[in-house]
Amino acid sequence: MVIFKYALNQDNIELQASNWSGLEQMFINGKRVSRKLNFGQHSQHDMTLHDGKAATLLLLLEPNTDQLVCHIYKQNNLVASLTQPKKEPYPYRQLAQQAILSIGLVLVFLLTMA
């Protein structure tokens, strides 16, 4: 689990991203305001802050450094750029995900043949 935390004016923003399940959750002042599954190289979370202004969090995987970067924008202006190295506690995660997907496809194929 990778966690980015940032205090923006009166709001405490937290973005949690699971490198195993792909689940991303964003919290403002402890309240979840966004949740999504993501297995891609980037994702975006939009929100409204306590002061009523729009903010966006962009989560990116830098291909050259293999680090996760969280860019925080307030009213389309970059406020912060947080970096955390990508940690892979399960080195065979991608292989396991592909195996599960393959098994699911085979099961669907077998069920359609019956």
C-alpha positions in Angstrom: 0.0 0.0 0.0 1.3 3.4 -1.0 0.0 6.4 0.9 0.4 10.1 -0.1 -0.6 12.7 2.5 -0.8 16.4 2.1 -2.3 19.4 4.0 -3.8 21.9 1.6 -5.1 24.9 3.4 -7.8 23.6 5.8 -8.0 20.1 4.2 -6.0 17.0 4.9 -5.8 15.0 1.7 -4.8 11.3 1.6 -4.5 9.1 -1.4 -4.1 5.3 -0.8 -3.1 3.1 -3.7 -2.8 -0.7 -3.4 -0.1 -2.2 -5.6 -1.7 -5.6 -5.2 -5.4 -5.1 -5.8 -5.3 -1.8 -7.8 -7.7 -0.1 -5.4 -7.2 3.6 -5.0 -9.0 5.6 -2.4 -8.9 9.3 -1.7 -9.9 10.9 1.6 -10.4 14.5 2.6 -10.3 15.1 6.3 -10.8 11.4 6.9 -13.9 11.1 4.7 -13.6 9.0 1.5 -14.5 11.0 -1.5 -13.2 8.9 -4.3 -12.6 5.2 -4.9 -11.7 3.3 -8.1 -9.8 0.3 -9.4 -6.8 1.0 -11.5 -4.2 -1.2 -13.1 -2.9 1.4 -15.5 0.1 3.8 -15.5 -1.9 6.8 -14.3 -5.2 7.8 -12.7 -7.0 11.0 -11.8 -9.2 11.9 -8.8 -11.2 15.1 -8.8 -12.6 16.7 -5.7 -14.0 19.8 -4.1 -12.1 21.2 -1.2 -13.5 22.7 2.0 -13.2 26.2 0.5 -15.4 25.2 -2.5 -12.5 25.2 -4.9 -11.8 22.3 -7.3 -8.7 20.1 -6.9 -7.3 17.2 -8.8 -4.9 14.5 -7.8 -3.0 12.7 -10.6 -1.2 9.5 -9.8 1.5 8.5 -12.2 4.0 5.7 -12.5 7.2 7.2 -13.9 8.6 4.7 -16.5 12.2 5.8 -16.1 12.5 5.6 -12.3 9.7 3.2 -11.5 8.4 5.6 -8.8 4.9 6.6 -8.0 4.3 10.3 -8.3 1.2 12.2 -7.0 0.6 15.6 -8.5 -1.8 17.8 -6.6 -3.6 20.6 -8.5 -5.8 23.3 -7.1 -7.8 25.2 -9.7 -5.5 23.7 -12.5 -2.3 25.1 -10.7 0.3 22.6 -9.5 0.5 22.8 -5.8 2.6 19.8 -4.9 4.4 16.9 -6.4 4.9 13.9 -4.0 7.1 11.0 -4.9 7.4 7.6 -3.3 9.3 4.6 -4.7 7.2 1.8 -6.0 7.5 -1.1 -3.7 6.6 -4.5 -5.0 6.1 -6.9 -2.0 4.8 -9.6 -4.4 7.3 -9.9 -7.2 5.0 -12.4 -9.1 1.9 -10.2 -8.9 1.6 -9.6 -12.6 2.1 -13.3 -13.4 -0.6 -14.2 -10.8 -3.0 -11.6 -12.2 -2.4 -13.0 -15.7 -2.9 -16.6 -14.5 -6.2 -15.6 -12.8 -7.4 -13.9 -16.0 -6.4 -16.9 -18.1 -8.3 -19.3 -15.9 -11.4 -17.0 -16.0 -11.3 -16.9 -19.8 -10.9 -20.7 -20.0 -13.9 -21.2 -17.7 -16.0 -18.8 -19.7 -15.0 -20.6 -22.9 -15.9 -24.0 -21.4 -19.2 -22.7 -20.1 -20.1 -21.3 -23.6 -19.2 -24.7 -25.2 -21.6 -26.6 -22.9 
